[in-house]
């Protein structure tokens, strides 16, 4: 039973950032803008959040500094996403190229600023954010050890974002308009919807969640930031495609890939896997092999928003 608890907790650590970032990508693509820049935005969000923790943690210890860092990471993500939004919406640039440029630029900027401030690119922080046990809830049989022990507030934040995403996308006027802009922007425009504004909103939400996802990835898995997020932005894109741009399916996909990542990272703590004579690099390849296999079988059934990746020109019909 302890093995199950261990795997579930490790899966949570890896699944929640995937869930948050993939939901961010969903909002962008539902508005009609493909956001390949999720990886770069994650890097900048994690960089801003960890740098904030590094500076402020001396004065504000504990969970409050993490909550403030979450806001910092989200604002950093929004700032970077505005570059992608401007290039994609106003300049009508190729969205893949714009996103790729940000992915290449973000780590370089993070390393440059870190070396200017600290002379080295690593930014350390003291991880004092783990919650040993949530009062009362941690005593619940089975569910307590699974969900309410050795956890982080970011885990619950991920589920909150999932619930809000479902409500916003399917139960609000904003969500209806956002989906309309991603499916048929000309029809949305004729109905009086500002397609440009909606697409900006979708990309900015994507940036906020991707920036947050970068911080959420680093906090449980490391004690320093090294200008990389292990390809999680690209894995989040795979989760988004496998999840068919729908929150419920994205949740299932995030947990599947999170489990693969947990196995690849924690196999040495699982006795029967440790005894199998398989090289360690094979285990580390598991998440990426799983990504290729899943996408190979599921991509032909993918139904992306019809206008995703197509620049909108108000003068054309």
C-alpha positions in Angstrom: 0.0 0.0 0.0 2.9 2.3 0.7 4.1 1.9 -2.9 0.7 3.0 -4.1 0.8 6.1 -1.9 4.3 6.9 -3.1 3.4 6.5 -6.8 0.2 8.6 -6.5 2.0 11.4 -4.7 4.8 11.4 -7.3 2.3 11.3 -10.1 0.5 14.4 -8.6 3.8 16.3 -8.5 4.3 15.7 -12.2 0.6 15.7 -13.4 -0.5 19.0 -11.9 1.9 21.3 -13.8 1.0 19.4 -17.0 -2.7 19.9 -16.3 -2.3 23.6 -15.6 -0.1 24.3 -18.7 -2.3 22.2 -21.0 -5.4 24.1 -19.8 -3.6 27.3 -20.6 -2.9 26.0 -24.1 -6.5 25.0 -24.4 -7.7 28.6 -23.8 -5.3 29.9 -26.4 -6.2 27.4 -29.1 -9.9 27.6 -28.4 -9.5 31.3 -29.2 -7.8 30.5 -32.5 -4.1 31.0 -31.6 -1.7 28.0 -31.4 0.6 28.5 -28.5 3.8 26.5 -29.2 5.5 28.9 -26.8 4.3 27.1 -23.6 7.8 25.8 -22.9 9.4 29.2 -23.1 6.6 30.8 -21.0 7.0 28.1 -18.4 10.7 28.9 -18.2 10.1 32.6 -17.7 7.3 32.0 -15.2 9.5 29.6 -13.2 12.5 32.0 -13.4 10.5 35.0 -12.1 8.8 33.0 -9.3 11.9 31.3 -8.1 13.9 34.5 -8.2 11.2 36.2 -6.2 11.3 33.4 -3.6 15.1 33.6 -3.5 15.0 37.3 -2.7 12.0 37.5 -0.4 12.1 34.2 1.4 14.5 35.7 4.0 11.8 38.2 5.0 8.6 36.2 4.4 9.0 32.5 5.2 6.5 29.7 4.6 3.4 29.5 2.4 2.8 33.3 2.0 5.9 33.7 -0.1 4.8 30.9 -2.3 1.4 32.5 -2.8 3.1 35.7 -3.8 5.5 33.9 -6.1 2.5 32.3 -7.8 1.2 35.8 -8.7 4.7 36.9 -9.9 5.0 33.8 -12.2 1.5 34.4 -13.6 2.3 38.1 -14.4 5.6 37.0 -16.0 3.8 34.5 -18.1 1.3 37.1 -19.3 4.1 39.5 -20.2 5.8 36.9 -22.4 2.5 35.7 -23.9 1.8 39.3 -25.0 4.8 39.0 -27.4 3.3 35.9 -29.0 -0.2 37.5 -29.1 1.1 40.7 -30.8 3.0 38.7 -33.4 0.2 36.3 -34.1 -2.8 38.6 -33.9 -1.6 42.1 -34.9 1.3 41.2 -37.2 -0.4 38.0 -38.4 2.9 36.1 -38.2 3.2 32.4 -38.5 2.2 31.2 -35.0 4.5 28.2 -35.0 7.5 30.4 -35.8 6.5 33.0 -33.2 6.1 30.4 -30.5 9.4 28.7 -31.5 11.2 32.0 -31.3 10.0 32.5 -27.7 11.0 29.0 -26.8 14.6 29.7 -28.0 14.7 33.2 -26.4 13.3 32.5 -22.9 16.1 30.2 -21.6 18.7 32.5 -22.9 17.1 35.5 -21.2 16.7 33.7 -18.0 20.4 32.5 -17.9 21.6 36.0 -18.9 19.6 37.8 -16.1 20.5 35.1 -13.5 24.2 35.5 -14.3 24.0 39.3 -14.1 22.4 39.0 -10.7 24.3 35.9 -9.2 27.2 35.3 -11.6 25.8 31.7 -12.1 22.7 30.6 -13.8 21.3 28.5 -10.9 18.9 30.2 -8.6 18.5 28.2 -5.3 15.6 28.4 -2.9 14.7 26.7 0.4 11.8 24.3 -0.1 9.7 24.9 3.0 6.4 24.6 1.2 5.6 20.9 1.6 2.6 20.2 3.8 3.2 17.2 6.0 -0.5 16.7 6.7 -3.6 18.7 6.1 -5.5 18.9 9.5 -8.5 16.6 9.8 -8.4 15.7 6.1 -5.1 13.9 6.4 -6.7 11.5 8.9 -9.2 10.2 6.4 -8.5 6.5 5.6 -7.0 5.9 2.2 -7.8 9.3 0.8 -5.9 11.1 3.6 -2.4 9.6 2.8 -3.1 9.8 -1.0 -4.2 13.5 -1.2 -3.7 15.2 2.0 -0.2 14.2 3.2 3.2 15.2 1.8 1.6 17.6 -0.6 1.7 21.2 -1.8 -1.0 23.9 -2.1 -0.2 23.9 -5.8 -1.9 20.5 -6.1 -5.2 21.9 -4.9 -4.7 25.0 -7.0 -4.5 22.8 -10.1 -7.8 21.2 -9.4 -9.3 24.6 -8.7 -8.1 25.8 -12.0 -9.6 22.7 -13.7 -13.0 23.4 -12.2 -12.9 27.1 -13.1 -11.8 26.2 -16.6 -14.9 24.0 -17.1 -17.2 26.7 -15.8 -15.6 29.5 -17.8 -15.4 27.6 -21.0 -18.9 26.0 -21.0 -21.0 28.1 -18.6 -20.2 31.7 -19.3 -20.7 34.2 -22.2 -17.0 34.7 -22.3 -16.4 31.0 -22.9 -19.0 30.8 -25.6 -17.4 33.8 -27.4 -13.9 32.4 -27.0 -15.0 29.1 -28.6 -16.8 30.9 -31.4 -13.6 32.8 -32.2 -11.7 29.6 -32.5 -14.2 27.8 -34.6 -15.6 30.5 -37.0 -14.2 34.0 -36.3 -16.1 35.6 -39.2 -19.4 34.5 -37.8 -18.3 35.7 -34.3 -17.3 39.1 -35.8 -20.7 39.4 -37.6 -22.4 38.8 -34.2 -20.5 41.8 -32.7 -17.7 39.9 -30.9 -14.3 41.5 -31.0 -12.2 38.6 -32.3 -8.9 40.3 -31.7 -9.8 41.1 -28.0 -11.0 37.5 -27.4 -7.8 36.1 -28.9 -5.7 38.4 -26.8 -7.6 37.2 -23.8 -7.1 33.5 -24.7 -3.4 34.0 -25.2 -3.0 36.0 -21.9 -4.9 33.3 -19.9 -2.6 30.7 -21.6 0.5 32.8 -20.5 -0.7 33.1 -16.9 -1.3 29.4 -16.6 1.9 28.4 -18.4 3.9 30.8 -16.1 2.2 29.3 -13.1 2.9 25.8 -14.4 6.6 26.5 -14.6 6.7 27.4 -10.9 4.4 24.5 -10.0 6.8 22.1 -11.8 10.0 23.4 -10.0 8.7 23.7 -6.5 8.1 20.0 -5.6 10.9 18.5 -7.7 14.0 20.7 -7.0 15.6 23.2 -4.8 17.0 25.4 -7.5 16.1 26.7 -10.9 18.4 26.0 -13.8 16.6 27.8 -16.8 14.9 24.6 -18.0 11.6 22.7 -17.3 12.5 19.3 -18.8 10.4 19.7 -21.9 7.2 20.0 -20.0 5.8 22.7 -22.3 6.0 20.2 -25.2 4.6 17.4 -23.0 1.7 19.8 -22.2 1.0 20.2 -25.9 0.8 16.4 -26.2 -1.6 16.3 -23.2 -3.7 19.1 -24.9 -3.9 17.1 -28.2 -4.5 13.8 -26.5 -7.2 15.5 -24.3 -9.0 16.8 -27.4 -9.0 20.4 -26.2 -11.5 19.4 -23.5 -10.8 19.9 -19.7 -12.0 16.5 -18.6 -10.0 14.6 -21.1 -7.0 16.9 -20.5 -7.2 15.8 -16.8 -7.0 12.1 -17.7 -4.2 12.7 -20.2 -2.2 14.7 -17.6 -2.5 11.9 -15.1 -1.4 9.3 -17.7 1.7 11.3 -18.7 2.3 12.3 -15.1 2.4 8.6 -14.1 4.9 7.8 -16.9 7.1 10.7 -15.7 6.8 9.5 -12.1 7.9 6.0 -13.1 10.8 7.3 -15.1 12.0 9.6 -12.2 11.3 7.3 -9.2 12.0 3.8 -10.5 15.0 3.5 -8.2 12.5 3.8 -5.2 10.4 0.9 -6.5 12.0 -2.4 -5.5 10.8 -4.7 -8.3 11.8 -2.1 -11.0 15.2 -1.5 -9.4 16.0 -5.2 -9.7 15.2 -5.4 -13.4 18.4 -5.2 -15.4 17.3 -2.3 -17.5 19.6 0.8 -18.0 18.5 3.9 -16.3 18.3 5.9 -19.5 15.5 3.6 -20.8 13.4 4.6 -17.8 14.1 8.2 -18.5 12.8 7.8 -22.0 9.4 6.4 -20.9 7.4 9.6 -20.9 8.6 10.6 -24.4 8.1 7.2 -25.9 4.6 7.1 -24.4 4.0 10.6 -26.0 5.0 9.3 -29.4 3.0 6.1 -29.1 -0.1 7.9 -27.8 0.0 10.7 -30.4 0.6 8.2 -33.2 -2.6 6.4 -32.4 -4.7 9.3 -31.4 -3.7 12.1 -33.7 -5.9 10.9 -36.6 -8.9 11.4 -34.3 -7.9 14.9 -33.1 -10.4 17.6 -33.8 -8.6 20.9 -33.1 -10.6 24.2 -33.2 -11.2 24.9 -36.9 -9.6 28.4 -37.0 -6.6 27.5 -34.7 -3.4 28.8 -36.3 -5.2 30.9 -38.9 -4.7 34.6 -38.6 -7.9 36.6 -38.6 -8.3 39.5 -41.1 -11.3 41.6 -40.3 -11.5 42.8 -43.9 -11.7 39.3 -45.4 -14.8 37.1 -45.4 
